[in-house]
Amino acid sequence: MKPENKNEPYPEEMRPEYDIRGGVRGKYYERYRQGTNVVLLEPDVAAVFPNSDSVNRALRTLIERGPETG
């Protein structure tokens, strides 16, 4: 099925919010290549660990202690 609005005029200019002339090509390329894991924290946990460094320190402490026994 073809669209009904064939004769609707297209805007000649991009909207100002879509202007990407100041962008930098490849700005996040290296970070993307390294990969990333996104983890969603529950609000009560996020209140205790406000940034990724604090979360990583806590998890490394648990890793060093080894598996729980019991």
Summary of the structure (lengths in Angstrom):
residues: 70
radius of gyration: 23.8
end to end distance: 64.6
largest distance: 72.8
contacts: 70
relative contact order: 0.06
helix: 41%
strand: 0%
